[in-house]
């Protein structure tokens, strides 16, 4: 289980995202946020099994 504020990324991706919340009743329950190359803040939802913790 991840915690709010942790940095994660998809297994085969390179985009580092920050965990901002959870929706426990849904399959895609980890809510993440990141800034794209144009400076736009993007929010996404993923299954926990799709993500891995980023070592910093």
N, CA, C and O atoms as a GROMACS GRO file, in nm:
protein
  224
    1UNK      N    1   0.085  -0.119   0.000
    1UNK     CA    2   0.000   0.000   0.000
    1UNK      C    3   0.089   0.124   0.000
    1UNK      O    4   0.189   0.130   0.071
    2UNK      N    5   0.050   0.220  -0.079
    2UNK     CA    6   0.123   0.345  -0.087
    2UNK      C    7   0.066   0.445   0.014
    2UNK      O    8  -0.042   0.423   0.069
    3UNK      N    9   0.137   0.553   0.036
    3UNK     CA   10   0.091   0.660   0.125
    3UNK      C   11   0.090   0.791   0.048
    3UNK      O   12   0.166   0.809  -0.048
    4UNK      N   13   0.005   0.883   0.090
    4UNK     CA   14   0.001   1.015   0.026
    4UNK      C   15   0.140   1.078   0.033
    4UNK      O   16   0.210   1.068   0.133
    5UNK      N   17   0.176   1.144  -0.077
    5UNK     CA   18   0.305   1.213  -0.084
    5UNK      C   19   0.418   1.130  -0.140
    5UNK      O   20   0.524   1.184  -0.170
    6UNK      N   21   0.399   0.998  -0.153
    6UNK     CA   22   0.504   0.914  -0.210
    6UNK      C   23   0.511   0.933  -0.361
    6UNK      O   24   0.410   0.960  -0.425
    7UNK      N   25   0.630   0.918  -0.416
    7UNK     CA   26   0.649   0.925  -0.560
    7UNK      C   27   0.645   0.784  -0.618
    7UNK      O   28   0.710   0.693  -0.566
    8UNK      N   29   0.569   0.768  -0.725
    8UNK     CA   30   0.552   0.639  -0.791
    8UNK      C   31   0.563   0.656  -0.942
    8UNK      O   32   0.560   0.768  -0.993
    9UNK      N   33   0.576   0.544  -1.012
    9UNK     CA   34   0.570   0.544  -1.158
    9UNK      C   35   0.517   0.409  -1.203
    9UNK      O   36   0.521   0.311  -1.129
   10UNK      N   37   0.468   0.407  -1.326
   10UNK     CA   38   0.420   0.282  -1.383
   10UNK      C   39   0.540   0.192  -1.410
   10UNK      O   40   0.652   0.239  -1.429
   11UNK      N   41   0.516   0.062  -1.411
   11UNK     CA   42   0.624  -0.036  -1.425
   11UNK      C   43   0.710  -0.010  -1.548
   11UNK      O   44   0.833  -0.020  -1.540
   12UNK      N   45   0.649   0.022  -1.661
   12UNK     CA   46   0.726   0.043  -1.783
   12UNK      C   47   0.724   0.189  -1.828
   12UNK      O   48   0.750   0.219  -1.944
   13UNK      N   49   0.695   0.280  -1.736
   13UNK     CA   50   0.689   0.422  -1.770
   13UNK      C   51   0.806   0.497  -1.709
   13UNK      O   52   0.881   0.443  -1.628
   14UNK      N   53   0.820   0.622  -1.750
   14UNK     CA   54   0.926   0.703  -1.693
   14UNK      C   55   0.870   0.827  -1.622
   14UNK      O   56   0.947   0.903  -1.563
   15UNK      N   57   0.739   0.848  -1.627
   15UNK     CA   58   0.676   0.963  -1.563
   15UNK      C   59   0.666   0.940  -1.412
   15UNK      O   60   0.602   0.845  -1.368
   16UNK      N   61   0.730   1.028  -1.334
   16UNK     CA   62   0.721   1.019  -1.188
   16UNK      C   63   0.598   1.097  -1.143
   16UNK      O   64   0.579   1.213  -1.181
   17UNK      N   65   0.515   1.032  -1.062
   17UNK     CA   66   0.389   1.091  -1.016
   17UNK      C   67   0.388   1.090  -0.863
   17UNK      O   68   0.455   1.008  -0.801
   18UNK      N   69   0.312   1.180  -0.805
   18UNK     CA   70   0.296   1.186  -0.660
   18UNK      C   71   0.158   1.134  -0.623
   18UNK      O   72   0.059   1.172  -0.685
   19UNK      N   73   0.150   1.046  -0.523
   19UNK     CA   74   0.023   0.996  -0.474
   19UNK      C   75  -0.047   1.106  -0.397
   19UNK      O   76   0.009   1.161  -0.302
   20UNK      N   77  -0.170   1.140  -0.439
   20UNK     CA   78  -0.244   1.248  -0.371
   20UNK      C   79  -0.369   1.199  -0.300
   20UNK      O   80  -0.432   1.275  -0.227
   21UNK      N   81  -0.407   1.072  -0.321
   21UNK     CA   82  -0.527   1.022  -0.254
   21UNK      C   83  -0.563   0.882  -0.299
   21UNK      O   84  -0.494   0.820  -0.380
   22UNK      N   85  -0.674   0.832  -0.243
   22UNK     CA   86  -0.720   0.696  -0.269
   22UNK      C   87  -0.871   0.693  -0.278
   22UNK      O   88  -0.940   0.774  -0.215
   23UNK      N   89  -0.923   0.601  -0.357
   23UNK     CA   90  -1.066   0.572  -0.363
   23UNK      C   91  -1.082   0.424  -0.335
   23UNK      O   92  -1.078   0.343  -0.429
   24UNK      N   93  -1.100   0.385  -0.209
   24UNK     CA   94  -1.094   0.244  -0.170
   24UNK      C   95  -1.199   0.153  -0.232
   24UNK      O   96  -1.179   0.032  -0.236
   25UNK      N   97  -1.310   0.205  -0.280
   25UNK     CA   98  -1.416   0.120  -0.335
   25UNK      C   99  -1.400   0.092  -0.484
   25UNK      O  100  -1.482   0.021  -0.541
   26UNK      N  101  -1.297   0.147  -0.547
   26UNK     CA  102  -1.279   0.131  -0.691
   26UNK      C  103  -1.156   0.047  -0.720
   26UNK      O  104  -1.062   0.042  -0.640
   27UNK      N  105  -1.155  -0.020  -0.836
   27UNK     CA  106  -1.039  -0.100  -0.877
   27UNK      C  107  -0.919  -0.007  -0.901
   27UNK      O  108  -0.810  -0.034  -0.852
   28UNK      N  109  -0.941   0.100  -0.976
   28UNK     CA  110  -0.834   0.199  -0.998
   28UNK      C  111  -0.844   0.299  -0.885
   28UNK      O  112  -0.911   0.402  -0.897
   29UNK      N  113  -0.776   0.269  -0.774
   29UNK     CA  114  -0.800   0.345  -0.654
   29UNK      C  115  -0.688   0.438  -0.611
   29UNK      O  116  -0.706   0.514  -0.516
   30UNK      N  117  -0.572   0.436  -0.676
   30UNK     CA  118  -0.462   0.524  -0.639
   30UNK      C  119  -0.470   0.648  -0.728
   30UNK      O  120  -0.458   0.638  -0.850
   31UNK      N  121  -0.488   0.764  -0.667
   31UNK     CA  122  -0.497   0.890  -0.742
   31UNK      C  123  -0.361   0.957  -0.739
   31UNK      O  124  -0.303   0.979  -0.633
   32UNK      N  125  -0.311   0.989  -0.858
   32UNK     CA  126  -0.178   1.049  -0.869
   32UNK      C  127  -0.187   1.182  -0.942
   32UNK      O  128  -0.287   1.213  -1.007
   33UNK      N  129  -0.080   1.259  -0.929
   33UNK     CA  130  -0.074   1.389  -0.997
   33UNK      C  131   0.069   1.414  -1.040
   33UNK      O  132   0.164   1.377  -0.970
   34UNK      N  133   0.084   1.477  -1.157
   34UNK     CA  134   0.216   1.514  -1.206
   34UNK      C  135   0.203   1.634  -1.297
   34UNK      O  136   0.093   1.672  -1.336
   35UNK      N  137   0.317   1.693  -1.329
   35UNK     CA  138   0.320   1.808  -1.419
   35UNK      C  139   0.379   1.764  -1.551
   35UNK      O  140   0.488   1.705  -1.555
   36UNK      N  141   0.307   1.791  -1.662
   36UNK     CA  142   0.358   1.750  -1.792
   36UNK      C  143   0.462   1.851  -1.843
   36UNK      O  144   0.491   1.950  -1.777
   37UNK      N  145   0.516   1.822  -1.962
   37UNK     CA  146   0.624   1.904  -2.016
   37UNK      C  147   0.581   2.048  -2.046
   37UNK      O  148   0.666   2.135  -2.061
   38UNK      N  149   0.450   2.073  -2.056
   38UNK     CA  150   0.400   2.208  -2.081
   38UNK      C  151   0.362   2.280  -1.953
   38UNK      O  152   0.313   2.394  -1.958
   39UNK      N  153   0.383   2.216  -1.838
   39UNK     CA  154   0.351   2.278  -1.710
   39UNK      C  155   0.208   2.257  -1.662
   39UNK      O  156   0.166   2.316  -1.563
   40UNK      N  157   0.132   2.171  -1.732
   40UNK     CA  158  -0.005   2.142  -1.694
   40UNK      C  159  -0.006   2.035  -1.586
   40UNK      O  160   0.063   1.934  -1.597
   41UNK      N  161  -0.085   2.058  -1.481
   41UNK     CA  162  -0.100   1.958  -1.375
   41UNK      C  163  -0.200   1.853  -1.422
   41UNK      O  164  -0.313   1.886  -1.457
   42UNK      N  165  -0.159   1.727  -1.422
   42UNK     CA  166  -0.241   1.616  -1.469
   42UNK      C  167  -0.270   1.524  -1.352
   42UNK      O  168  -0.182   1.495  -1.270
   43UNK      N  169  -0.395   1.477  -1.343
   43UNK     CA  170  -0.436   1.384  -1.239
   43UNK      C  171  -0.477   1.252  -1.306
   43UNK      O  172  -0.544   1.253  -1.409
   44UNK      N  173  -0.435   1.140  -1.247
   44UNK     CA  174  -0.469   1.010  -1.303
   44UNK      C  175  -0.502   0.911  -1.193
   44UNK      O  176  -0.466   0.930  -1.077
   45UNK      N  177  -0.572   0.804  -1.231
   45UNK     CA  178  -0.605   0.697  -1.137
   45UNK      C  179  -0.549   0.566  -1.190
   45UNK      O  180  -0.560   0.536  -1.308
   46UNK      N  181  -0.490   0.489  -1.100
   46UNK     CA  182  -0.425   0.364  -1.138
   46UNK      C  183  -0.456   0.257  -1.035
   46UNK      O  184  -0.489   0.287  -0.920
   47UNK      N  185  -0.446   0.131  -1.077
   47UNK     CA  186  -0.451   0.021  -0.982
   47UNK      C  187  -0.316   0.017  -0.911
   47UNK      O  188  -0.213   0.046  -0.970
   48UNK      N  189  -0.319  -0.019  -0.785
   48UNK     CA  190  -0.195  -0.025  -0.707
   48UNK      C  191  -0.092  -0.117  -0.773
   48UNK      O  192   0.027  -0.089  -0.769
   49UNK      N  193  -0.138  -0.226  -0.833
   49UNK     CA  194  -0.046  -0.323  -0.895
   49UNK      C  195   0.024  -0.267  -1.018
   49UNK      O  196   0.124  -0.324  -1.062
   50UNK      N  197  -0.026  -0.157  -1.076
   50UNK     CA  198   0.036  -0.096  -1.193
   50UNK      C  199   0.152  -0.003  -1.156
   50UNK      O  200   0.229   0.037  -1.244
   51UNK      N  201   0.165   0.030  -1.028
   51UNK     CA  202   0.262   0.130  -0.985
   51UNK      C  203   0.372   0.069  -0.901
   51UNK      O  204   0.355  -0.034  -0.836
   52UNK      N  205   0.486   0.137  -0.904
   52UNK     CA  206   0.597   0.099  -0.816
   52UNK      C  207   0.654   0.225  -0.752
   52UNK      O  208   0.648   0.333  -0.810
   53UNK      N  209   0.707   0.209  -0.633
   53UNK     CA  210   0.765   0.320  -0.559
   53UNK      C  211   0.893   0.366  -0.626
   53UNK      O  212   0.972   0.283  -0.671
   54UNK      N  213   0.914   0.497  -0.633
   54UNK     CA  214   1.035   0.553  -0.692
   54UNK      C  215   1.135   0.579  -0.580
   54UNK      O  216   1.105   0.650  -0.484
   55UNK      N  217   1.253   0.522  -0.592
   55UNK     CA  218   1.360   0.548  -0.495
   55UNK      C  219   1.424   0.681  -0.526
   55UNK      O  220   1.462   0.708  -0.640
   56UNK      N  221   1.437   0.764  -0.424
   56UNK     CA  222   1.500   0.895  -0.447
   56UNK      C  223   1.619   0.913  -0.360
   56UNK      O  224   1.684   1.017  -0.366
   0.00000   0.00000   0.00000
